């Protein structure tokens, strides 16, 4: 029987100036892929440079976490952006991070939409196509990370880009396998034991229990661990430890 294999990714570099939201240094000792904020929902030049250098030191893959231009709303507010403008902004964000990745001796190895954009491209073909166009404009044929069954992964696959499905251990799922909106009660799972058990279920059985109690299949190659929740570092270490104890190989996909 082939052993389970999973990548652990986290949203990092989510600060601005003197303000820092995530413990990047500690999380980079646990995860295998870093979704680095590229300045549109969080992050700035100095932060991107620092996180890229730390990621290279720890052998962590660098990914561009692209979003709508929404610093005030942390990229979580729905926005209507013309497709050509969104494509250019996605490419712009990837290009900005690539400068610092190369300076640190690495490359940007994948792209992951953030927040409202991530949820929008699950169903919206126009916005999904714009994101894919932006990745293509940036060059390199970078893999796209997203929700299983998301429209953006279908569009990316047709365009010849590698696609990687991901799951969330600390987010509630609907019966259809999509994420419960953050505004709804119970959308974020905060109990450490629950997050750990859901991580094991996703990695070893490819399934999660929805908010209504139904078993939902979620086949994913990567598992997202949010870095902006209380106790995120200790929880990430617990998740990785339990996965490895269960025989799951934790390794980057990129």
Phi, psi and omega in degrees: 000130181290128180294150178294147182226131182214146172260144175249119178243154178216149177278117185234171181070020184272068176221187178198119182063234182279349183269129178232132181264324186247150177272079188301315184299315181288319180294329179289351174270358183243312187281167178249345177222137182246118175274101188267124177299136188252019173102351182267326175249340178188171178090155175211178186302313182295321180294315179301317180298314182297314182294321178297318179296318178294320180297317179296319178302326185259004178071028181264137179289144183256126177237148179271118176264102186264151183207175169295157179282093189206067179297318183295326182259009178058027177071013184255005178263133178301137180221150175251106182244129178307143187303316182293325178290318180296318178301316179295321182289326175296313179298320180300315181294317178298315181298321179297315181290326180300324178303313183282329176296315180294320179298330179273357178096020181224195176220159168288128187248353177194173180229138176224122173294157182240149167054234184298326178293318179303313181288326182295319185279002171293322185239333187275108184292323181296313180291324177298315179296323179295320178297314179298318177300322178294320177296316179295321179297325179287342177083167173094351179058045185292141175297149179246129181260131181193182183288137178306132179083359181294144180301324183296326178289325177295315180296318180297317180299316179295332180275358178090010178272142173295145179236145181228122179276141179231161179230165182234119180281339185250016177238142178282147180249150172276172178295340181272358179088011176260167182281138175291130180306141183300335181289343182274145178299137178084006183291330180248128179272121184248341181290119183306315181299321180293319180296318180296314181294322178293323177300315179297317180296319180291320183284324186258333182241351180063039183210158177214155177271126182288172181299331180272357178099006181271144176282124183239129177285129178222094180273115185222147176264343182227146180239124182272131174244111183291133182268357184256017177259152179302135179070025186300319184293311180298321180293318179298319178295320179295317179298311181297317180299317181291323178297312182293324177295331180274004178088011179277130177275121180263112185208143180297147178276333187272000000 
